[in-house]
Amino acid sequence: MCAALMACAPAIARGASARAVHLAADVTDARVAAEAVTGQDWLVNGRNEEQHFSPLRQVTAGNVHRLGLAWYLDIDSPMGLAAEPIEVDDVIYVSAPFDRVYAVNAVTGKVVWRFDPHVRLDRYRNSWAARTNRGVAVWKGRVYVGTGDCRLLALNAATGAQEWQTRVCDARETGITGSPRVGGGRVYIGYNGGDTGVRGSVLAVDAATGRHVWRFWTVPDSRSGADSAEPALAMAAKTWSGRRWWTTGGADVWTAITYDARTDQVILGTTAADPDELYGDRMDLKDSGRKLFSGCIVAVNAATGRLNWYYQTSPHTENMQIVMASLHVGGRERYVAMTVPKNGTFYVLDARTGRRVSARPLDPRMIPVPAAYGGGSTSAAFHNWWPMSYSPITGLVYIPAADARVHPARGQTSREGKLYAWNPVRQRARWSVDEALPVNSGVLATAGGLVFAGQGTGEFDAYAAGTGRRLWSIRTGSAIDAVPISYEVNGEQYVLVPVGYGSGSRLFDKGSNMGTPASKRGPARLLAFSLDGHLPYPVSRVAIPPVPRPPAETFGRAEVEAGARLYQRFVCWDCHGPEADGDGAWTLHGAIPDLRYMPASVHRQFFAIVLAGIDRRHGMPCFGCGAGFPFLDTKLTARQAAAIQDYIIDRSWKAYRAQPGAVRGAPKR
């Protein structure tokens, strides 16, 4: 059913939806608890306590070699896929870039309905946020999705018609990229942008109506009388200093939200206090208890939003997914929260008090790591948003991580991927597997003794949960940045994985860290596997375009270096990657173009695009008009724009000369 029809169905949205709410996707607290044992459906993010573990055991280490393609569905997405699908009653609900939502038959792969929220792209962060969506939530007949322009939408699960929407954040400053969480009749949602100057918070809304129930601010505002009356914020205000922290404090909660029914808490992972460097308020790396609640794991009462406890991993560290589990520690059973922030340390915290049970780096080597991966001297291994999984059968946590390796002879640090099987009681690795690239997929563990994980190179693999031996692998042809799940229909177990070069990291990280020249160009697809699946795998022909000959270099090294600094200052890297290392093509129609591939016609329009904003409706800010960044008070000048273009041309020549068969010389005027 087309998106236009969905948007034009107000008659369905009220009367009919009331009937459908008990017929389709009737997810409740009781049902989630029951499904924790059976595993037939994948009702919520992480399935049970964010463990990303399936109790299904039809597919085992002994028969996984029989796994074959049951069905596939191509998704019209220029930016790949980064979502975790939800499966309820034989229907899969999955999101794609531009916050589009698909309902798909879980047996046939046929589209049931499709919804397009028509997200705005013409305001600073909306353009960035709208191009990545990490998933939906489902509750009592409704599907919830956050948008890049700060809306939370509720859709009828049976028809895809929109029932309500509510505002979550300031769309002039930020947007939503993470998936909502549900539980206790409420939807919990945060937003991104702490690294570009946004005050963080988490909002809880009534799942039936969209009414705001509570908001927990992760950054205090000393100007507010309401903050003074709130004990948690009054306490936090004493730990902050600097100019305008309440405007640009950071500490946002863009992905790490866990609803814990056992303790009736919402447990949040906050980002670092940013942007410190922009306001001259740097902190010593030894600081603790500073800038609350940045760099924290925070537990709040799910009904009221009042603070229960917090634990600060570091005011500089971005905290990721929080997994709940019962562990036998110190001779007794402990209910704990487990997490691995970007700093690469595995933390075990008491779930009821927040007290630290243990903490140990995944890799004890300590090396300098870029700010995007935690900053400062940290473990040589680090972890990003891709979910880890916990198997209550093996007692191991399977962590998709990256491993930084120093090469003294070359004077540089390289990054590779690493999949760890970690014992959270003994705080040490049982086994690990090296991967070619540092950016890969989330992880799925199953009761069949298997661990499924995808790679940026396009391989989707199954490992023996106890030993790490690879038992099965398929080359999908597309980089895998999303999250695999498993479900059962009519006695048949399926393993489902979205593929396609789709993480938000493709915007601000080096594209070469996330995919090969071929896997970056593979299609966005849902791939469903089952035992004895016999569908032939679809072959996609990928053409790798050459870097076009750049304009002549009419500038010197000083201009290039000035352009590099301005590229950083005006946050060009946030969409176009450091050193302009992006997708590897001049991609349009919704994707972000790699600036090194800029054609001559666009070079001639450079000032009109950058300073006059002629592409603003497609998401390119008007830097000569004032880009709307909360922390930038100045407009880009023509001289500065010229320096940035010089820097891009320099990067383009570097890529041009590196490609096979390229002419090494370049005329200078």
C-alpha positions in Angstrom: 0.0 0.0 0.0 1.5 3.3 -1.0 2.6 6.1 1.3 0.2 8.6 -0.3 -2.7 6.4 0.6 -1.5 6.0 4.1 -1.3 9.7 4.5 -4.8 10.2 3.2 -6.6 7.8 5.5 -8.0 10.0 8.3 -11.2 7.9 8.5 -9.1 4.8 9.5 -7.0 6.7 12.0 -9.8 7.2 14.6 -12.7 4.8 14.4 -11.2 1.8 12.7 -8.0 2.0 14.7 -9.9 1.5 17.9 -11.0 -1.9 16.6 -7.6 -2.8 15.2 -5.7 -2.0 18.4 -6.6 -5.4 19.9 -6.2 -7.3 16.6 -2.8 -6.4 15.5 0.5 -6.1 17.4 -1.1 -6.4 20.9 2.1 -6.1 22.8 1.8 -5.7 26.6 4.0 -6.0 29.7 2.5 -9.4 30.4 3.1 -10.6 26.9 6.7 -9.4 26.9 7.3 -11.3 30.2 5.7 -14.5 28.7 7.7 -14.2 25.5 11.0 -14.1 27.5 10.6 -17.9 27.8 9.1 -18.9 24.5 10.9 -16.6 22.1 8.3 -17.0 19.3 8.2 -13.2 18.6 10.6 -10.3 18.9 8.3 -7.9 20.7 10.6 -5.1 21.9 14.1 -3.8 21.3 16.6 -6.4 22.7 13.7 -8.9 23.0 14.2 -9.4 26.8 16.0 -7.0 29.1 18.1 -5.7 26.2 19.8 -9.1 26.0 19.4 -9.7 22.3 19.1 -13.4 23.0 16.6 -15.8 21.4 15.5 -19.0 23.3 14.7 -20.6 19.9 16.9 -23.7 19.3 15.7 -25.2 16.0 18.8 -23.8 14.3 21.8 -25.3 16.1 25.6 -25.6 15.8 24.9 -29.0 14.2 22.6 -27.9 11.4 23.4 -24.3 10.8 25.2 -25.3 7.6 21.7 -26.0 6.2 20.7 -22.3 6.7 19.5 -20.8 3.4 17.6 -17.8 2.1 13.9 -18.0 2.8 13.0 -14.6 1.4 14.4 -11.1 0.8 13.0 -7.6 0.4 14.7 -4.7 -1.3 14.2 -1.5 0.6 14.2 1.8 -1.3 16.9 3.5 0.8 19.8 5.6 -0.5 21.4 5.5 3.0 21.2 1.7 3.8 19.7 0.3 7.0 20.7 0.6 10.6 17.6 -0.6 12.4 16.6 -3.4 14.7 13.4 -5.0 13.4 10.5 -5.8 15.6 8.4 -8.9 14.8 4.9 -9.4 16.3 2.3 -12.0 15.2 4.0 -12.8 11.9 4.5 -9.2 10.9 7.9 -7.4 10.9 8.0 -3.6 11.6 11.2 -1.9 10.5 12.4 1.6 9.8 14.6 3.1 7.1 16.3 6.4 6.5 14.0 9.5 6.3 12.1 7.7 9.1 10.0 5.6 6.7 8.3 2.6 8.3 7.6 -0.7 6.7 5.3 -3.5 7.8 6.3 -6.8 6.2 4.9 -10.3 6.2 7.4 -12.4 8.2 6.9 -15.5 6.1 6.8 -14.2 2.6 8.6 -10.8 2.8 5.7 -9.0 1.1 5.1 -5.4 2.2 1.8 -5.0 4.1 2.0 -1.2 4.4 4.5 1.6 4.2 4.5 5.0 5.9 6.5 8.1 5.1 6.4 11.0 7.6 7.9 13.5 5.1 10.6 14.7 7.5 12.0 18.1 7.0 15.6 18.4 5.8 16.1 22.2 5.6 17.1 22.9 9.2 20.6 22.2 10.4 20.5 18.9 12.4 17.3 17.5 10.7 19.2 16.8 7.6 21.7 14.7 9.5 19.3 13.0 11.9 16.7 12.1 9.2 19.2 10.0 7.3 19.6 7.3 10.0 16.8 5.6 11.9 17.6 2.8 14.3 14.1 1.2 14.7 10.6 1.4 15.9 8.7 0.3 19.0 5.3 -1.5 19.1 2.7 -1.4 21.9 -1.0 -2.3 22.1 -1.7 -2.0 18.4 0.5 1.0 17.6 3.9 1.4 16.0 6.1 4.3 17.3 8.8 6.0 15.3 11.0 9.1 16.1 11.8 11.5 13.3 14.8 13.6 12.3 12.7 16.7 12.9 12.0 15.9 16.5 8.5 14.2 16.3 7.3 11.0 17.9 4.6 9.4 15.7 2.1 6.7 16.6 0.9 4.6 13.6 -1.9 2.0 13.5 -0.2 -1.3 13.4 -2.8 -2.8 11.1 -3.0 -0.1 8.5 0.0 2.2 8.9 -2.3 5.2 9.4 -0.9 7.9 11.7 -2.9 8.2 14.9 -1.0 11.0 16.7 2.2 12.8 16.9 4.0 14.8 19.6 7.0 17.1 19.8 10.1 15.7 21.6 12.8 18.2 21.0 13.7 21.5 19.3 13.8 20.7 15.6 15.9 23.8 15.0 18.8 22.3 16.9 18.6 18.5 16.8 16.7 15.4 15.7 15.9 11.8 16.7 17.9 8.8 15.3 17.4 6.2 18.0 14.5 3.8 18.4 11.8 4.5 21.0 11.4 2.1 24.0 8.2 0.9 25.5 7.0 -0.5 28.9 4.5 0.3 31.6 2.1 1.9 29.1 4.6 4.6 28.2 7.0 5.3 25.3 10.5 6.6 26.1 12.5 8.6 23.6 15.6 10.8 23.6 17.4 12.6 20.8 20.9 13.2 19.5 23.2 16.2 19.2 25.3 16.4 22.4 28.4 16.6 20.3 27.1 19.7 18.5 25.7 21.6 21.4 22.2 20.4 22.6 20.9 20.1 26.2 20.0 16.4 26.7 16.8 14.9 28.1 14.5 11.9 27.9 10.8 12.2 27.4 8.1 9.7 28.5 4.7 9.9 26.8 1.5 8.0 27.3 1.5 5.2 24.7 -2.2 5.6 24.0 -2.5 9.3 23.6 1.0 10.9 23.2 0.4 13.0 26.3 3.7 14.0 28.0 4.1 12.2 31.3 7.5 13.3 32.4 10.8 14.6 31.2 14.2 14.0 32.8 16.8 16.6 32.0 20.3 15.3 31.9 21.8 18.8 32.1 20.6 21.4 34.7 19.6 25.0 34.0 20.7 27.3 36.8 18.3 30.0 35.5 15.3 27.9 36.1 13.4 27.9 39.4 11.9 24.6 38.5 15.4 23.1 38.4 16.1 24.5 41.9 13.0 22.7 43.1 14.0 19.4 41.6 16.6 17.7 43.9 18.4 15.9 41.2 18.9 18.9 39.0 19.8 21.2 42.0 22.5 18.7 42.9 23.7 18.5 39.3 23.9 22.3 39.0 26.6 22.4 41.6 28.9 20.3 39.4 28.8 22.6 36.2 30.7 25.6 35.2 31.5 27.6 32.1 29.3 29.7 29.8 25.8 28.7 28.7 26.1 25.1 29.7 22.3 24.8 29.9 22.2 25.5 26.2 25.0 23.3 24.9 25.7 20.9 27.7 25.4 17.6 25.8 24.7 14.5 27.9 22.0 13.5 25.4 20.4 10.1 25.4 20.2 9.2 21.7 20.2 5.4 21.9 20.9 3.9 25.3 17.4 3.5 26.9 16.4 0.3 28.8 13.0 -0.2 30.3 13.5 -2.7 33.2 10.1 -4.1 34.3 11.7 -6.0 37.2 12.7 -2.8 39.0 10.2 -0.5 37.3 13.1 1.7 36.1 14.2 3.4 32.9 18.0 3.1 32.7 19.7 5.7 30.5 23.2 6.0 29.1 24.2 9.6 28.5 26.9 11.1 26.2 29.9 13.2 27.2 29.7 16.9 28.3 30.1 18.7 25.0 31.2 20.8 23.4 33.9 21.6 25.9 36.4 22.7 23.4 34.0 25.2 21.9 33.4 27.0 25.1 37.0 26.9 26.5 35.9 24.8 29.5 38.1 21.7 29.2 38.2 19.2 32.1 41.0 17.1 33.3 40.5 13.4 32.4 40.8 12.5 36.1 37.7 14.5 36.9 34.7 12.6 38.4 31.4 13.9 39.7 31.7 16.7 37.2 29.0 17.9 34.9 26.2 15.6 36.0 24.6 13.8 34.4 27.0 13.7 31.5 28.9 10.4 30.9 26.6 8.6 33.2 24.3 5.6 33.6 21.2 7.0 35.1 18.2 5.1 36.6 14.9 6.9 37.0 11.5 5.8 38.2 9.5 4.6 35.1 6.3 6.2 36.3 7.5 9.5 37.6 10.9 10.2 36.0 12.5 10.9 39.4 16.1 10.0 39.9 16.8 6.7 41.6 20.6 6.5 41.2 23.4 7.3 38.8 26.9 6.1 38.1 29.4 8.3 36.2 31.7 6.3 34.0 33.4 9.6 32.9 32.2 13.1 31.9 34.1 12.5 28.7 32.6 9.1 27.8 29.6 8.2 25.7 27.6 5.5 27.2 25.9 2.8 25.2 23.3 0.0 25.5 22.5 -1.3 29.0 21.8 -5.0 29.4 20.0 -6.4 32.5 20.7 -9.9 33.8 21.0 -12.0 37.0 24.6 -13.1 37.7 26.1 -15.2 40.5 28.7 -12.9 41.9 30.6 -13.2 45.2 28.6 -16.2 46.3 25.2 -14.7 45.7 22.7 -13.8 43.0 22.9 -10.2 41.9 20.5 -8.5 39.5 22.8 -6.2 37.5 23.1 -3.7 34.7 25.9 -4.3 32.3 27.3 -1.8 29.8 30.4 -1.1 27.7 30.8 2.7 26.9 33.0 4.0 24.2 36.0 3.9 26.7 36.0 0.1 26.3 35.5 -0.7 29.9 33.0 -3.4 30.9 30.9 -2.2 33.9 28.7 -4.3 36.1 26.4 -2.2 38.3 23.8 -3.3 40.9 20.5 -2.7 39.1 18.7 -1.4 42.3 21.4 0.8 43.8 23.8 1.7 40.9 26.8 0.6 43.0 29.7 -0.7 41.0 30.1 -4.5 41.2 33.1 -4.6 38.9 34.8 -2.8 36.0 37.6 -3.9 33.7 38.8 -2.8 30.2 38.2 -5.2 27.4 41.8 -4.7 26.5 44.2 -3.5 29.2 46.5 -1.7 26.8 46.0 2.1 27.1 46.4 4.2 24.1 45.2 7.7 22.9 41.8 7.3 21.1 40.1 10.0 19.0 37.2 11.9 20.6 34.6 10.3 18.4 35.5 7.0 20.0 35.7 8.1 23.6 38.6 10.5 23.7 41.7 10.6 25.9 43.8 7.6 27.0 41.5 4.6 27.1 41.4 0.9 26.4 42.7 -0.2 23.1 39.3 -1.7 22.5 36.2 0.4 22.4 32.5 0.0 21.8 29.9 2.0 19.9 26.1 1.8 19.7 25.8 -1.6 18.0 24.0 -3.8 20.5 25.8 -6.6 22.3 24.0 -9.8 23.4 23.9 -11.9 26.6 23.3 -15.6 26.7 22.0 -16.9 30.0 23.0 -20.4 28.8 26.7 -19.7 28.3 26.8 -16.8 30.7 28.8 -14.8 28.2 28.3 -11.3 26.7 29.0 -11.0 23.0 30.4 -7.5 22.3 30.9 -6.0 18.8 33.9 -3.8 19.4 36.8 -2.1 17.6 40.4 -2.7 18.3 42.9 0.1 18.0 46.4 -0.9 17.1 49.5 1.3 17.3 52.1 1.0 14.4 55.2 2.8 15.8 57.1 2.4 12.5 54.3 4.2 10.6 53.6 6.6 13.4 49.8 5.9 13.3 47.0 3.9 14.8 44.8 1.6 12.8 41.4 0.2 13.8 40.0 -3.3 13.2 36.9 -5.0 14.4 36.7 -7.5 17.2 33.9 -9.7 18.4 34.4 -10.5 22.1 32.8 -13.3 24.1 33.2 -11.8 27.6 32.6 -13.5 31.0 31.0 -10.7 33.1 31.6 -12.5 36.4 35.3 -13.2 35.9 35.7 -10.0 33.8 37.8 -11.6 31.1 37.4 -12.7 27.5 36.5 -16.4 26.8 37.3 -15.9 23.1 37.5 -13.2 20.5 37.4 -13.0 16.7 39.2 -10.4 14.5 37.2 -8.6 11.9 38.6 -6.6 8.9 36.8 -3.3 9.6 36.1 -1.5 12.9 32.4 -0.8 12.1 30.2 -3.9 12.0 26.7 -5.0 13.1 24.9 -5.8 16.3 25.0 -9.3 17.7 22.3 -12.0 18.2 22.8 -15.0 20.5 20.5 -18.0 20.4 19.7 -21.1 22.6 20.9 -23.1 19.7 24.4 -22.4 20.7 25.0 -19.8 18.0 26.1 -16.2 17.8 25.2 -14.2 14.6 27.0 -11.1 13.6 27.5 -9.1 10.4 30.5 -7.2 9.1 31.1 -4.0 7.2 32.7 -6.2 4.5 29.3 -7.8 3.8 29.7 -11.2 5.5 27.0 -12.5 7.8 28.4 -15.2 10.1 27.3 -17.7 12.7 29.8 -18.7 15.4 29.8 -21.4 18.0 28.7 -19.6 21.2 31.2 -21.5 23.4 34.3 -21.4 21.3 34.0 -18.7 18.6 34.5 -21.2 15.8 32.9 -19.9 12.6 30.3 -22.4 11.5 28.4 -20.7 8.7 28.9 -17.6 6.6 27.3 -15.9 3.6 28.5 -12.9 1.5 25.5 -10.6 1.3 27.2 -8.0 -0.9 26.2 -5.1 1.4 27.8 -3.6 4.4 26.0 -4.7 7.6 25.4 -2.0 10.2 22.0 -3.1 11.6 20.8 -5.6 14.2 19.8 -9.3 13.5 16.9 -10.9 15.2 15.2 -14.3 15.3 11.5 -15.4 15.4 9.3 -18.4 14.8 6.3 -18.9 12.5 4.4 -22.2 12.2 7.2 -24.1 13.8 9.9 -22.6 11.6 12.7 -20.5 13.0 13.9 -17.5 11.0 17.0 -15.4 11.3 16.5 -11.9 9.9 19.2 -9.3 9.2 18.8 -5.9 7.5 21.8 -5.1 5.3 23.0 -2.0 3.6 25.6 0.7 4.3 23.4 2.5 6.8 24.8 3.7 10.1 25.0 7.3 11.0 28.7 6.8 11.4 29.0 6.8 7.6 28.4 10.6 7.8 31.1 11.6 10.4 33.5 8.7 10.3 35.8 7.6 7.5 33.9 5.6 4.9 36.9 3.3 4.6 36.3 2.2 8.3 32.8 1.0 7.5 32.8 -0.8 4.2 34.7 -1.9 1.2 34.3 -0.1 -2.1 31.9 -2.8 -3.2 30.0 -3.4 0.1 29.3 0.4 0.5 27.4 0.2 -2.8 25.4 -3.0 -2.1 21.6 -2.7 -1.9 19.5 -2.1 1.3 17.7 -5.4 2.0 15.9 -7.5 4.6 17.3 -11.0 4.4 15.4 -13.9 6.1 17.1 -17.3 6.6 15.7 -20.6 7.6 16.8 -24.3 7.6 16.7 -25.6 4.1 15.8 -22.2 2.7 16.2 -22.7 -1.0 15.7 -19.2 -2.6 18.6 -18.3 -4.9 20.6 -15.5 -3.5 20.0 -12.3 -5.6 23.1 -11.1 -7.4 23.7 -7.4 -7.4 26.1 -5.9 -9.9 28.1 -3.0 -8.3 29.9 -0.4 -10.4 32.6 1.5 -8.5 32.9 4.9 -10.1 36.3 6.6 -10.6 37.2 9.8 -8.9 36.7 12.6 -11.5 39.7 14.8 -12.4 39.6 17.6 -9.8 40.1 21.3 -10.7 43.7 22.6 -10.9 45.5 23.3 -7.6 45.8 27.1 -7.6 46.6 27.3 -3.9 49.4 26.5 -1.4 49.7 24.3 1.7 48.7 27.3 3.9 45.3 27.5 2.3 44.8 23.8 2.6 45.6 23.8 6.3 43.3 26.8 6.8 40.5 25.0 5.0 41.0 21.9 7.1 40.6 23.9 10.3 37.5 25.6 8.9 36.1 22.2 7.8 36.3 21.2 11.5 35.1 24.5 12.9 32.0 24.7 10.8 31.3 21.0 11.4 31.5 20.0 7.7 32.8 16.6 8.9 29.5 15.8 10.7 27.9 15.0 7.3 30.9 14.6 4.9 33.3 12.7 7.1 36.8 13.6 8.3 39.2 14.4 5.4 36.1 14.3 3.2 36.3 10.5 3.2 32.7 9.5 2.5 30.6 7.1 0.4 32.9 6.9 -2.5 30.6 8.4 -5.1 28.8 11.6 -5.9 25.5 10.2 -4.7 22.3 12.2 -4.8 18.6 11.5 -4.2 18.8 11.3 -0.4 22.3 10.1 0.1 25.2 12.3 1.3 27.7 13.0 -1.6 31.4 12.2 -1.2 33.0 15.6 -1.7 36.1 14.1 -3.2 33.9 13.0 -6.2 32.5 16.5 -6.7 32.0 17.1 -10.5 33.2 20.3 -12.2 29.7 21.7 -12.4 29.3 21.6 -8.7 32.7 23.1 -8.1 31.5 26.0 -10.2 28.4 26.3 -7.9 30.3 25.9 -4.7 29.7 29.4 -3.3 26.0 29.3 -4.3 25.5 26.0 -2.5 27.6 26.7 0.6 27.0 30.5 1.1 23.6 31.1 -0.6 22.0 27.8 0.3 20.5 26.8 -3.0 20.4 23.2 -1.9 18.9 23.9 1.5 15.7 22.0 0.9 17.8 18.8 0.4 19.5 19.3 3.7 22.6 21.4 2.9 22.7 24.3 5.4 23.2 27.9 4.2 26.4 28.8 5.9 26.5 32.3 4.5 23.0 32.9 6.0 23.9 31.6 9.5 23.7 27.8 9.7 21.7 27.7 12.9 24.3 25.8 14.9 23.7 26.5 18.6 27.5 27.0 19.2 28.3 29.0 16.0 27.6 32.7 16.1 29.4 33.7 12.9 28.5 33.2 9.2 30.9 31.6 6.8 32.7 34.3 4.7 33.6 34.0 1.0 37.2 33.8 1.9 36.6 31.0 4.3 34.5 29.1 1.8 37.3 29.4 -0.7 39.7 27.8 1.8 37.3 24.9 2.5 37.0 24.4 -1.3 40.8 24.4 -1.6 40.9 21.7 1.2 38.3 19.6 -0.7 40.2 19.9 -3.9 43.4 18.8 -2.2 41.6 15.7 -0.8 40.1 15.0 -4.2 43.6 15.0 -5.8 44.8 12.6 -3.2 42.0 10.2 -4.0 42.4 10.7 -7.7 46.1 9.9 -7.7 45.6 6.8 -5.5 43.1 5.1 -7.8 44.5 2.4 -10.2 45.7 3.8 -13.5 45.3 7.4 -12.5 47.6 10.1 -14.0 50.0 11.0 -11.2 50.8 14.5 -12.2 48.4 17.4 -12.0 48.8 20.7 -13.8 48.9 23.8 -11.6 48.0 27.3 -12.8 
